[in-house]
């Protein structure tokens, strides 16, 4: 829709009204009739506010004229030009609304005319209604389009095979239209009509976080408004698991929990943890048993994921299953969080550096020993209930192939800790390549981080927090000589750097402030480990990797 300026109603004195009605802006004729001589032209002076109004009135483009008039209203609030300027802004705004509405309807009709079948027309109406709802404008039209889309599902004799409840080829379902219509009715203040539709949407897509969660805030608000506190708390609990808590919503959650738990927040996080563990999909695990072809290679998986990435949820849970199935001497996992498609408070400068190194521009994305999977082994991403398929058909065959490949170097790692400092010493030798572009990397990972993003994942494993070397690029290695690299991670500095990165990101992306308000930058020293690996910068092949937990003293 064309951006329009809403009408302004500004106070104006009677004197100003009389002034404007009596004469045009500029030099005024003297009172008392023809006996008085007019002010000589040489002495007439146009005031700045009058000049601004005159210049604005000459602008032909309506939007530019509105901007100029608004500027005048802001700079000269006491001017006699306020009344005519405000009146013109109102008129131009109404004209723009009428034209924008007409244009939108015409565009929608054009798209509908190009739709090939009922499913296509249903999708066009759904999309149009959703766009209007998102902007909270023309809600009467939004309601009309939502009802039109819903009607396609109830037309007698409809013969479009896509529009069946169990057809996976057509993503949109009848319950989605019901949810959308419920949200529109809620925005119109029609709670009694909205609630049953919202409930149908909430219950109708339990495995689809995106569609289900659209109804959650509305249902929570209705329950709160009507004093159903326990039910409101349930809805807000689900909002937690989907990363929907703005600071205001978090305060509402806390108020509800206190109200239903004797004024205390004790046990809230534990309740949320238990609820998440009880409801998240479980991937069947069989412990790994090495075969006769097993070599001494520790396979390294680097996973690029995002807490705001819906299709990353299945991959995240699949690699959680990898961590359960394998010991760290067999498979090591590092999770690089990135801002794809939305802000992620677990992202940092290091993950950005690795993302740039691998030229990753989408998520989920993962490398095994520095290389991308063959097309035949890439299952892509998906919702949580796809984790088992992603593991069995994509990740597992690739891991099995790498586990029988001999390592191209010997690598050892010693880790000690004292207070907030983690000292590392990584030693590499027996390198089987003559490459001059080898780098030894040392990474600090946090084995368990609690943060509920919009993809429904609450517990995040082996989150990369820092990497050694200038710009996280590790250290150069001479393939002809044994080398030991020492590095100390200062945990206070690591946390401070993470926060500074997020603060800077939020300053550049203002819309992300609510998401990045979480304290996920705080490093928990009781859950840390160190990963070291040797990699060829050109081929990206990882020669060998090693993992060591940080033991507190």
N, C-alpha and C positions, 0 to 999 in steps of 0.2 A: 504494500500500500504506500501511496505517496505520503511522506511525512508531513503532517499538518500541525499547526500550532493551535492549541485549544483556546477557546475564547477567553479573553481577559476582562474582568469586571473591575474597574478602577474607580475610586471615589473622585468626584470632581465638584468643585464649589459652584454654587449658583452663579456667582460672578463670572466664573470661567465659561459656563454654559452660555450666559448672556453675551459674553464677549465673542464667543465663536459664532453664535447665531447672528449677531449684529453685523459682523464684518469679517472679511477674509483675513488670514494671517498676513502680516506685513504692516506697512504704514497704515494707520487708521485715520479716517477723516475726522476732523474736529467736530465736537458736538455743537448744536445751536443753529444749523441751517446754512444757507448760502451766504449769509452776511459775514461768515468767518472764512478767511482765506485758508486754503490748504497749506500743509507744511511743504515748504520748498523741497523739490526732489533732492537737491544737493545735501539737505540736512537729514533726510530719512536714513535710518540705520536699521538693518535687518538683524534681529537678535539671533544668537546661535541656535536656540530651539526652533525658531521660525525657519531659519535656513535649513536645519535638519529635516523639518517636516516637508518643506518645499522640494528638497532634493529626493526624499523618499517617495513623494507623490509622483515624481517623474519616472520612477523605475517601472518598466513594463512587466518584468517577470514577477508573478505573484509571490513566490517564495522569497525571492530577494527583497521585494518590497516589505514583506512581513518582517524579515530580519532587520531591515533598516528602521522600521517603525518600533519594533521591540527595543532596539538599541536606544532610540529616542526616549521611550518610556522609562528605561533604566537610568539614563543620564540626566533627564530633566523631569523628575517626578512631580514638580510643582508648576510645570509649564501650562499655559493655557492651551497648548497643543495636545495635551494628554487626551482630552475628550474626543476630538476627531481622529487621532491616531489609534486609540483603543477601539473606537467604533469600526474603523477600517480593518483593523486586525481581525475583529470578530467576523465581519462580512467575508473577508478573504478566507478565513478558516472554514466557515460554513460552506463556501463555494468549493473549497478543496475537498472537504469531506464528501460532499455530494458527487463531485467528479470522481474522486477515488473510489467511492462505492460503486458508481456506474462502471468504472474501468475494471474493478475487481470482478463484478458479476459477468461482464462481457468476456473477460479472460477465462473465468471458470467455465462459462458456457462453451467457449471455444475448445477447451481441453476435454470437456465431456463429449463434445461432438466427434472428437478424434478417438475416443475410447472404443476399442474393438468389440467389447463384450460387457456383460453385467459386472464381472469382476473388475474390469478396468474402470467403469463408471463408479463403482463402489469405492475403489481406491482413491479416485479423484475427489470425491465428496469428503472422504475421511481426511485427506490431506488438507483440503481447503478449510474444513471446520477446525482442524488442529492448528493451522496457522493463525486463524482469527482468535482462537482461544489463547494461544501463546502470547498474542499481543493485547488480549483483553479488549478487543474492539469489534464492533459490528456483531455482537453476540446473537442478535436475532437471526442474522444470516448464518452464523455458525450453527445454531440450533437447526435451522432449515437443512443445511447440508448434512449434518449428522443424522437427522431423521431420514433424509433421502437415502443415505448410504445404508442405514439400518433396514430400510424398506426392501432393498435388493435381496435381503436374506429371507423375506417372508412373502415374496410374490408367488402366487400359485402358478404352478407349471414352469417355474424357472428351470431352465435346462443347462445352465453353465456348470460343468462338472468341477470347475475350480472351487466353487463356493459350497463346499461340503465341510462338515465339522472335522473330518479326519483327513482332509487333503493337505499334505505337507507342502505341495507346490505353491499354494497360495497362502502367504504368511498371515494376511489379515483375516481375522475371525469375527463372527457376529458379536461375541462378547466384547471385542475391542471397541466396536461402535457404541455398545451400551455404556461402556466406561467413559468414552469421550462425551457422549450426550449427558451423562451424569455430571461430569466436570463442568460442562457449559451451564447446566441448570443450577449447579451450586453457585457459580459466579453470578448468576442472575438472582440469587437469593431464594431459589425454589428448593429448599432443603428436603422437604417431604418427597418430592418427585425425584430428586437426585439420589438419595440414599439407596433405594433398592437397586438402581442401575449400577451404582458404584460397588455395591456388595457383589453383584453378579460378576463384574469385571475382576474384582479381587479374588474371587473363588474360582474363576473360570480358566485362569492361565497360571497354575501353581508352579510350573517348571520354567516359566518365562518371566525373569525378573523385570525386564523392561516394561512389559504390558501390565503385569500385576501391580507394580509399584506406582503406576500413574494414579491409582485411586487412593493410595495410602494417606497422603496429607489431608485429603478431603474427608475421608472417613474418620480420621483422628480428630479433626476440627468439629465434625458433627457430634461425635461422642463426647468431646469436652464440653461443647455448648449445652448438651442435654444432660450433663451430670453423670454420664456413664464412664466413670474414671478408670475402672479396671479394664474396660474394653479399649478406651483411649490409650492406655498404657501398652496394651497388646499391639495396637496399630503402630505406636511410636517405636516399640521394640523392633518391629520389622523395618521401620524407617532407618534405624541404626544400622542394620545389616546391609542396607542399600546406600549408605553414605548420604542420607538425605537430611542430616541434622545440621542446619545452620546454627549459629550461636543462639538465635531466638528459639529455635526448635529444641535445642539442648536444654535451655532453661525450662521449657514446657515439660520436657521429659523428667527433669529433676523434680519439678513441682508435683507432677503426677506420682512419681515414685515416693516422694516424701509423704504425700497425702494418703497413699495406700500402705505405707510402711512406718507408721508411727513417727513421722517427721524426720526420718534418717535416710541417708544415701548408702548406708552400709549394705554391702551385698549386691549393689547394682551391677557392677562390672562382672562379678562372678555369675550372676543370673544370666547376663547376656552371653558370657562365654559358654555356659552350660547349654543354653538354648541353641547357640550356633552349632556346637558339637553334635547336638541331638538331631538337628535338621539338615546339616550339609550332606550331600551325597557321599557315600563311602565307596572307595575303589577296592575291590578284593585284592589282597596282597599275598604273594607266595615268596618267602625269603629266597634270595638268590643263592644258588649252589654252583661254585665254579666248576667248569668242565676241564678235561685234560688239555684243551687248547688254550686255556686261560694264561695270559702273560702278566707281566708286572706293571702294565699300564694302568694308571688311574685316569679314567675317562672324565673329562671336564665338560659340563653343560653350562653354557651361558644363555640365560633366558631374558628376553626383553619383554616386559609386561607393564601393565598399568592398572592401578586400583580403580580407575574410572573406565576401564576397557571391558565391556561386557563379554566379548569373545575370548578375553584372556582368562576368564574364570576356569574354564575347563582345562586349559594348559597349566595354570597354577596348581590345581588339584592333582593333575596327572604327575607333575614333578614332585608334589608332596608325597605321592605314592612311590616315586622313584627313591626318595630319601628314606622311606620305610623299608623298601625292598632290598636296597643295597647298603653295604658298609661304605664308609668314606674312603677306604683303601681301594674300593672298586669304582665308585662313581661319586664325583663331586659336583655340586650344583651351586651356581651363583645367580641370584635374581637381580637384574638391572631394571629398576623402575624408571619409567619415562612418562612424559606428559602427553600420552596418546590414548584416547583422543581428547582427554581433559586433564586438568591439573592433578598431580599426584604428590603428596607431601613426602613420599619416600624416594622421590627422584633427587638427584644431586649433580654436582659438577662432574663427578667421576662417571656416573651412568651416561651423562651427555657425551663425555669423551669416548666411552666405549661404543655408544650409539653411532658417533661420527666415524670411528675407526672401522666399524663393520658396515657403515652406510645403511643403517637400518632406518626406514621411514614409516614402518607400520608395526603394529603389535596385535597379537603375540608373534614373536619371532625368536627362534633359538638356534644356537650353534652347538655342535658337538665337536669337541677338540678343535674349535676354530672354524669349522666348515659347516655350510648349510646342508640340510638333508636333501637327498635325491628326491625328485618329484614323486617317485613311487612310494616314498616313506613319509611324505608330508601330509598330515591330516588337518592342518590349519588349526583354528581355534573353535570355540563353541561355549555353550552354557555349562554349568557345573555337571549336569547329568551326562555330558559327553566325555567326561574325563577318562573313563575306562576305555573308550574307543580310541581316544587320542593316544593313550599310553600303549595299548596293545598293538595298534596298527601303524603307529607313527614312531613313537619314541623308542619303544622296547626293541624292535628289530635293529635299529641303528646302534643302540648301546651294545647289543650282542655282537654286532660286527666289529665295533671298536675294541671290545674287551679282549679280543684275540690278536690284536695288532701289537707288536712289540713296541715298547717305549723308545724314543730317540734320544733320551738323555737320562741320567740319574739325578734325582733331586731329593734333597732332605730339608727339613724345616724344624727349627727349634724356637719355641715361644715361651717367654717368661713374662710375668706381670707383677707390678707393684703399684698399689694405689690406682692412680688414673693413667698409668703408662703401660703400654704393651710393647715389649721388645721382641724383635724377630731377627732371626739369622737364617737365611736360605742359602744352601750350598748346591751348586750344580757342577757336574763333570760328566765324562763319558758321552759327550755329545757326538752323534753320528752324522752330522751334516757339517759342511764347510761354509754354510751361509754366514754372511757378514751382517745380517739384519736380525739377529736374535735379540730378544728382550726378556729379562726376568721380571715378572710382575708379582707384587705382594699385595694382597687385598684383605681388608678387614670386613668381616661379614657378621651380621646379627642373626642368630639362628631362629629367633621368634619375635615378631613385632605385631602388636595388636593395633589394627586400624581398619575400620569398616569403610571401604570404598563403595562406589556405586555399582560395582560388579558383584557385590554380595560376599566377597571374600573378607573375612575378619582377621584371620591369622596368616601372616606372611612369613615365609621361611627364607633363611640364608640371604637376607637383604644386604646388598653391597652398600657399605657405609663410607669407605675410603679406600684409596689405592695409593701406593707409594710412588715416588718419582715425580719429576717435573711434569705438571699437567696430567698426572696419573698415567704417564707413559712408561713407567718401569725403568729398568736399568739395562744398559748395553752389555752384552755377553760376548766374550771371545770364545769361539768354539774350540780353540786349540788349548785352552787353559782351564784349570779348575778355578772356580770363583765363588766367593761368599759375599753376599750382600746383606748388610744390616740396616734395619729401619725401626724407628720407635714411633708408635701411634700414641699421641697425646689425646686421651679421650675427651677431656674438656674442650680442647681445640677442635676435635672432630665434631662434637655437638655444636659448638659455636659456628663452625664453618657451614654446617648443614642449615642452621637457622639463618645465617647471613645469606646463603644461597636462596632459601625460600622467601625471605624478606625482599630480596632483589627481584625475584621472579614475580612476587605479588605486586610490587611497585610497577612492573612492566605489564602485568596482566591484572588489572583491578578487579575483574569479575571473579578472580580465583581466591579472593581474600577469605571467604567463608570456608572453602575447602582446605586452605593452607593454615587455617587457624588451629589445627590440631597440633599436639605436642609431640608428633611422631619424630621430630628431629632429635629427641633425647635418646642417647645411646644407653642401653642397659648393659653394664659391664659384666653382669652375671650370665649373659647369653651370647658371648662373643666367640668367634673362631677366626683363624687366619688361613687363607688359601694362597699358595704360591704356584706359579706355572711359568714355563718357558715357551715362548711363541716366536715364530718367524713372522716378522712384520710384513713381509711381501706375500708369502703364500698363505699367511694367517694360520698355518698348521700349528697346533699345540704339541710340543714334543713330550712333555710330561707334566703332571700336576701333583700337588700334595696338600693335605688338609691337616690342621692341628687345632684342637680346642684351646681356648684361653682358660687356664686354671688359675683361680684366684688364690692369693696368699694374704 
